[in-house]
Amino acid sequence: MDEELIKALLKKATGYTYDEITEEYVVDECGQAVLNKKKITTKYCPPDSGALKAYLDLVGEPSVEEMSDEEIQKEKERLLNELATFSKPKGKKK
């Protein structure tokens, strides 16, 4: 998949800010267009859940249905080890 497309999809999925530039021109006595006013407004584009779903479908972790037996066993062991670190007693208080 194209790396720039993935980055753009992630940007849309997480939300971003951008500058909107509005320029106003006037015609001078020589008939040339001259910049009269320039306004820069910072806007926010909120996260898009559809883009997030598409991003996760493209680059997210595989679902359990797509995993091989060996991958499921490794994931099971990883999760059990992680649970064991949380359930260890911190030390006894007197």
trRosetta pair geometry for C-beta under 8 A, 3 or more apart (Angstrom, degrees):
i j d omega theta_ij theta_ji phi_ij phi_ji
1 5 6.3 -110 166 73 93 120
1 6 5.7 95 119 -55 120 111
1 58 6.1 70 -83 -174 171 121
1 59 7.6 -113 52 -66 149 97
2 5 4.1 76 79 5 103 112
2 6 7.0 -178 91 -11 55 83
3 6 5.7 -55 -151 35 34 112
3 7 6.4 33 153 -18 67 106
4 7 5.7 -53 -147 37 33 112
4 8 6.3 34 154 -19 66 106
5 8 5.8 -54 -146 37 30 111
5 9 6.3 32 154 -20 64 107
6 9 5.7 -55 -148 36 30 112
6 10 6.4 30 153 -18 64 106
6 55 7.4 105 -156 -133 70 87
6 58 6.7 -152 -112 119 94 139
6 59 6.2 75 -145 -42 123 141
7 10 5.8 -55 -148 37 31 111
7 11 6.3 36 152 -23 64 105
8 11 5.5 -50 -147 34 32 115
8 12 6.5 30 154 -15 64 105
9 12 5.8 -55 -148 38 31 109
9 13 6.2 31 152 -21 65 110
9 51 5.6 -172 -165 -169 71 96
9 54 6.1 -109 -159 100 128 110
9 55 4.8 165 135 -83 112 95
9 58 7.2 47 100 34 164 148
10 13 5.5 -56 -143 38 32 114
10 14 6.2 12 163 -5 67 112
10 55 5.5 113 -82 -130 63 144
11 14 6.5 -69 -143 45 23 96
11 16 5.2 5 -179 -42 93 140
12 16 7.6 -55 -83 4 35 114
12 45 7.5 -54 -129 128 62 131
12 47 7.9 105 148 -146 45 49
12 48 5.1 -25 156 31 90 126
12 51 4.0 -128 108 -145 108 168
13 47 6.1 15 162 -156 37 90
13 48 6.1 -82 -101 61 40 77
13 51 4.1 -141 -72 112 74 100
13 52 3.9 125 -152 -78 109 65
13 54 7.8 -145 -76 55 119 84
13 55 4.9 -57 -43 -3 158 144
14 47 5.6 -39 -161 -106 15 104
14 52 7.8 110 -56 -88 53 99
15 44 7.0 17 178 179 107 92
15 45 6.1 -175 -150 96 63 65
15 46 5.1 -33 -112 -161 117 30
15 47 4.0 -64 -41 -54 97 67
15 48 7.9 147 -72 -11 65 64
16 44 7.6 -174 100 -150 31 59
16 45 5.5 2 59 53 72 104
17 42 5.7 12 178 -179 117 100
17 43 6.8 164 -155 85 69 39
17 44 5.1 -34 -99 -98 79 68
17 45 7.4 178 -92 16 27 74
18 42 7.4 167 87 -151 27 60
18 43 5.9 -22 65 63 76 87
18 45 6.7 26 6 -13 110 111
19 40 5.3 -12 -169 -169 114 101
19 41 7.1 142 -158 72 60 38
19 42 5.6 -36 -97 -96 68 63
19 43 7.6 141 -112 17 18 78
20 40 7.3 151 75 -157 46 49
20 41 4.7 -22 60 65 98 94
20 42 7.8 174 16 -92 76 14
20 43 5.4 39 -15 -7 115 123
21 38 6.9 -15 -167 -168 94 91
21 39 7.4 154 -155 82 47 50
21 40 5.4 -14 -101 -103 73 75
22 37 7.9 -10 112 114 89 98
22 38 7.4 159 84 -155 53 44
22 39 4.5 -10 60 60 102 100
22 40 7.9 -168 24 -74 69 31
22 41 7.2 27 -2 0 107 108
23 35 6.1 -58 -167 -133 111 100
23 37 7.2 167 -155 90 43 59
23 38 5.1 -5 -108 -107 78 78
23 39 7.9 -167 -73 25 37 65
24 35 7.6 98 75 -161 49 59
24 36 4.9 -60 104 66 92 102
24 37 4.1 19 42 50 115 97
24 38 7.6 -145 23 -65 71 42
25 33 4.5 14 171 -176 137 101
25 34 6.4 145 -157 69 81 32
25 35 5.8 -50 -100 -97 76 41
25 36 6.1 142 -131 2 20 92
26 33 7.5 152 77 -150 25 58
26 34 5.8 -29 66 63 75 87
26 36 4.5 68 -7 -54 104 132
27 31 6.2 -13 -174 -145 109 35
27 32 7.0 151 -151 73 63 31
27 33 5.9 -38 -94 -92 67 56
27 34 7.5 130 -119 14 18 82
28 31 7.3 -53 71 13 66 18
28 32 5.2 -8 40 58 107 86
28 34 5.1 54 -35 -10 110 130
35 38 6.2 7 179 -49 121 106
47 51 7.8 -137 -176 60 66 113
47 52 6.7 33 173 -47 108 122
48 51 4.0 65 86 11 111 111
48 52 6.7 177 92 -14 57 83
49 52 5.3 -51 -146 35 37 116
49 53 6.4 41 154 -21 67 101
50 53 5.8 -50 -149 34 32 111
50 54 6.5 30 152 -15 64 106
51 54 5.7 -54 -147 39 33 111
51 55 6.1 37 153 -23 66 106
52 55 5.6 -53 -146 35 30 113
52 56 6.3 26 157 -15 65 106
53 56 6.0 -57 -147 39 29 107
53 57 6.3 31 153 -21 64 107
54 57 5.6 -55 -148 36 31 113
54 58 6.4 24 156 -16 65 109
55 58 5.9 -63 -150 39 29 107
55 59 6.3 -36 176 35 67 102
55 60 7.2 96 122 -43 64 95
56 59 7.3 -82 -125 61 22 64
56 60 3.6 32 -167 -47 66 139
57 60 6.5 15 -45 19 15 114
62 66 4.1 -111 -180 86 114 124
62 67 5.7 144 104 -65 120 77
62 71 7.8 9 69 146 130 156
63 66 5.2 89 57 9 72 101
63 67 7.5 -127 102 -18 39 90
64 67 5.6 -50 -150 19 38 118
64 72 6.8 68 -152 -105 85 106
67 71 4.1 -130 -167 92 100 124
67 72 5.0 125 118 -57 127 81
67 75 7.1 -34 -158 -4 161 140
68 71 4.7 96 51 7 75 103
68 72 7.1 -138 94 -5 39 87
69 72 5.7 -54 -149 36 32 112
69 73 6.4 34 153 -20 65 105
70 73 5.7 -54 -149 35 31 112
70 74 6.5 31 153 -18 65 105
71 74 5.7 -52 -147 36 32 111
71 75 6.3 32 154 -18 65 107
72 75 5.7 -56 -147 39 31 111
72 76 6.2 36 152 -24 65 106
73 76 5.6 -52 -148 33 31 115
73 77 6.5 29 155 -16 64 105
74 77 5.8 -56 -149 38 31 109
74 78 6.3 33 152 -21 65 107
75 78 5.6 -52 -146 35 32 114
75 79 6.3 29 156 -16 65 107
76 79 6.0 -59 -149 39 27 107
76 80 6.3 27 154 -18 64 108
77 80 5.7 -54 -143 37 31 111
77 81 6.3 32 156 -19 64 106
78 81 5.9 -57 -151 36 28 110
78 82 6.4 28 151 -19 63 108
79 82 5.5 -53 -146 37 33 113
79 83 6.3 35 154 -19 66 104
80 83 5.7 -52 -147 37 32 111
80 84 6.3 37 152 -25 64 104
81 84 5.6 -51 -148 31 32 115
81 85 6.8 33 154 -20 63 100
82 85 6.0 -52 -155 30 33 110
82 86 6.9 25 151 -12 63 107
83 86 5.8 -62 -154 39 36 109
83 87 6.1 18 157 -10 72 115
84 87 6.1 -65 -138 44 29 101
84 88 6.7 49 159 -45 63 93
85 88 6.2 -33 -152 0 31 115
89 92 7.2 14 154 -58 132 70
